[in-house]
């Protein structure tokens, strides 16, 4: 993901889905140990709902 897209993605998570910076930080730490797509890590650790996961993938398709 390009740096500008990544920044927009993080903004989308925080502003549109109201995911806290702390939750994103937790997912990023887990991602370092067990690489995988950030949306899936957020969902696996219970930081987002299945509905939010769908919205994230919809956003990623159009980004």
C-alpha positions as CSV (number, residue, x, y, z in Angstrom):
1,X,0.0,0.0,0.0
2,X,1.4,3.4,-1.0
3,X,2.2,5.8,1.9
4,X,-0.6,8.2,1.0
5,X,-3.1,5.4,0.7
6,X,-2.0,4.0,4.0
7,X,-2.5,7.4,5.7
8,X,-6.0,7.7,4.2
9,X,-6.7,4.1,5.3
10,X,-5.7,4.9,8.9
11,X,-7.8,8.1,8.8
12,X,-10.8,6.0,7.5
13,X,-10.4,3.5,10.4
14,X,-10.3,6.3,13.0
15,X,-12.7,8.8,11.6
16,X,-15.4,6.7,9.8
17,X,-15.3,3.5,11.8
18,X,-14.3,5.1,15.2
19,X,-11.5,2.7,15.8
20,X,-9.2,4.0,18.5
21,X,-5.5,4.7,17.8
22,X,-4.8,2.3,20.7
23,X,-6.6,-0.5,18.9
24,X,-4.8,0.2,15.7
25,X,-1.5,0.2,17.6
26,X,-2.3,-3.2,19.1
27,X,-3.0,-4.7,15.7
28,X,0.2,-3.2,14.2
29,X,2.2,-4.8,17.1
30,X,0.6,-8.2,16.5
31,X,1.2,-7.8,12.7
32,X,5.0,-7.6,13.4
33,X,4.9,-11.0,15.1
34,X,2.3,-12.6,12.8
35,X,2.3,-10.9,9.4
36,X,-1.1,-10.6,7.8
37,X,-3.6,-8.0,6.4
38,X,-4.3,-5.4,9.0
39,X,-8.1,-5.6,8.6
40,X,-8.0,-9.4,9.4
41,X,-5.8,-8.8,12.4
42,X,-8.2,-6.2,13.7
43,X,-11.1,-8.6,13.3
44,X,-9.2,-11.7,14.7
45,X,-8.4,-9.8,17.9
46,X,-12.0,-8.5,18.3
47,X,-11.1,-4.9,17.7
48,X,-13.7,-4.5,14.9
49,X,-17.0,-6.2,14.0
50,X,-17.7,-8.3,11.0
51,X,-19.7,-5.4,9.6
52,X,-16.8,-3.0,10.0
53,X,-14.5,-5.6,8.3
54,X,-16.9,-5.6,5.3
55,X,-16.8,-1.8,5.2
56,X,-13.0,-1.8,5.3
57,X,-12.8,-4.2,2.4
58,X,-15.3,-2.1,0.5
59,X,-13.1,1.0,1.1
60,X,-10.0,-0.9,0.1
61,X,-11.6,-1.9,-3.2
62,X,-12.3,1.7,-4.1
63,X,-9.0,3.2,-2.8
